[in-house]
Amino acid sequence: MEAPLVVSFAIGILAIILVAKLIGMSIDVMLKFVSNSVVGALMLIVVNFFGAEMELTILKCLFCGVLGIPGVVLLFIYEKFIVG
C-alpha cells in the first residue's frame, strides 16, 4: 500500500473526529463516520485492484476517506463517465 494513501485516510479520519468533537457529536455517530471512512478506504483499494485504473491523489483519498462508500462511488462515476 502506498504511503500517501495511508496518510490521506488517516488525515480524513482525524478530520472527522475533530469536526465531530467541535460540534458536540455523540460517540456513536462519530464511530459510524470513522467506520464509514475505513470501509471507503478499503473499497477504493478494491476498486483499483480490479482494474479501475484511477490515479490516486491525496485529494481523492481524502474525499473517499471522509465520505466512505458513497465517496468511492462518486469518484468512480466521475473518473469513468465525466472525465472519460
C-alpha positions as CSV (number, residue, x, y, z in Angstrom):
1,M,0.0,0.0,0.0
2,E,1.3,3.4,-0.8
3,A,2.3,5.8,2.0
4,P,0.3,8.8,0.7
5,L,-2.8,6.7,0.6
6,V,-2.4,5.6,4.2
7,V,-1.6,9.2,5.4
8,S,-4.6,10.6,3.5
9,F,-7.0,8.2,5.1
10,A,-5.5,8.9,8.5
11,I,-5.9,12.6,8.0
12,G,-9.5,12.1,6.8
13,I,-10.4,10.1,9.9
14,L,-8.7,12.7,12.2
15,A,-10.7,15.4,10.4
16,I,-13.9,13.5,11.1
17,I,-13.1,13.2,14.7
18,L,-12.1,16.8,15.1
19,V,-15.3,18.1,13.4
20,A,-17.4,15.7,15.5
21,K,-15.8,17.0,18.7
22,L,-16.2,20.6,17.7
23,I,-19.9,20.3,17.0
24,G,-20.5,18.1,20.0
25,M,-21.4,14.9,18.2
26,S,-22.0,11.7,20.2
27,I,-19.6,8.8,20.3
28,D,-22.0,6.6,18.4
29,V,-22.3,8.9,15.4
30,M,-18.5,9.6,15.4
31,L,-17.8,5.9,15.3
32,K,-20.2,5.5,12.4
33,F,-18.3,8.1,10.5
34,V,-14.9,6.5,11.3
35,S,-16.1,3.1,10.2
36,N,-17.6,4.6,7.1
37,S,-14.1,6.1,6.3
38,V,-12.4,2.8,6.8
39,V,-14.8,0.9,4.6
40,G,-14.4,3.7,2.0
41,A,-10.7,3.3,2.0
42,L,-10.9,-0.4,1.6
43,M,-13.4,0.0,-1.2
44,L,-11.1,2.4,-3.0
45,I,-8.3,-0.2,-2.8
46,V,-10.6,-3.0,-4.0
47,V,-11.9,-0.9,-6.9
48,N,-8.3,-0.1,-8.0
49,F,-7.3,-3.8,-7.6
50,F,-10.0,-4.9,-10.0
51,G,-8.7,-2.6,-12.8
52,A,-10.4,0.8,-12.4
53,E,-7.0,2.4,-13.0
54,M,-7.8,5.5,-11.1
55,E,-4.9,7.7,-10.3
56,L,-4.8,8.0,-6.5
57,T,-4.0,11.5,-5.3
58,I,-4.2,12.9,-1.8
59,L,-7.3,14.8,-2.6
60,K,-9.1,11.8,-3.9
61,C,-8.0,9.7,-1.0
62,L,-9.3,12.3,1.5
63,F,-12.6,12.5,-0.4
64,C,-13.1,8.7,-0.1
65,G,-11.8,8.7,3.4
66,V,-14.4,11.3,4.6
67,L,-17.4,10.1,2.5
68,G,-16.8,6.4,2.7
69,I,-18.6,4.2,0.2
70,P,-20.6,7.0,-1.4
71,G,-17.4,8.8,-2.0
72,V,-15.9,5.8,-3.8
73,V,-19.0,5.5,-6.0
74,L,-19.0,9.2,-6.8
75,L,-15.3,9.2,-7.5
76,F,-15.7,6.1,-9.8
77,I,-18.5,7.8,-11.7
78,Y,-16.6,11.0,-12.0
79,E,-13.4,9.2,-13.3
80,K,-15.2,6.9,-15.7
81,F,-18.0,8.9,-17.1
82,I,-17.3,12.6,-16.6
83,V,-13.5,12.8,-17.1
84,G,-13.5,9.9,-19.5
